[in-house]
Amino acid sequence: MIEPLPVTNAFGVRCYGSIGGLVVMLSFGGAALFDRTGSYRLAFVLDAAGFAAAGVLFALMAASMRGRGYRVAAARAGMR
């Protein structure tokens, strides 16, 4: 599993538990959609859209961090 590495690098160890909890909570949403519709199709479509949005947001965040002292700013914000 490579997911913890970019999440920890981006948001710090302090926020990892909250983000992990959100991911687990959203996975139960897929099960609830299956119970309502009898199909995983909507859950898969929403999951794919979420991954695409996350990819765009990570790319934008990485682009905005280049050339800046983001580690210093993250430390000041208590993220590292």
N, C-alpha and C positions, 0 to 999 in steps of 0.2 A: 504494500500500500504506500503510494507516494503522496497521497493527499495531505498528511500532516506537515510535510516539509514546506510547501508554498504557503500554507495557511499560517504556520508559525513564523515564517520569515516575513510575511506581509503584515501580520497583526500582533505578533508577539505571543509569548507563552501565556501571559495573563488572560488573553481573550480566546485562547484555543478551546477551552471547555465550553464557553458560551456558544461558539460557532459550531462545535461538534454536537452540542445539544440541539441546536436549531436544525442541523442536518438530520439527526435521528427523528426529531419531531415531524419534519416534513416527509420523511419516509413513511410514517404512519398515515399521512394524507393520501399517499398512493394506494394503500390498503383500503382506506375508506372509499376512495373512488371506485375501486374494484367491487366493493360490496354494493355500492349504489348502482353501478352500470353493468356489472357482470363481465367487464372487459378491462384490460390494462391499457388499452389504446390511448385514452385521455391522459392517464398517468404518464405514459411514455412521452407523449407530445409535450406535456408540461415540463417534464424532466429535461427533455432536449432543449426546450426554450430556455429553461433556467441555466443549463450548462452554456448555451450560446451567450446569454446575457452575462454570466460570470466571466467567460472568456474575454468579452469586450471590456468589461470593467477592469479585469486584471491587466489587460493590455494598456488601457488608458492610465491606470495607476502606475504601471511600470514606466510608461513614457513620461509621466509627470515627475517621476522620481529621479530620472537620469540627470546627472550633473548637479544635483542638489545634495545637501548634507542631510538626507532623510533619516539616517541612523541617529544623528544628533537630535533632530526634531522628534523622532519616535521616542527617544530616551526622555526628552523633556515632557512628552505627553504621557509618560508612564507605560509605554507599550513595549519597552525592552528592559 
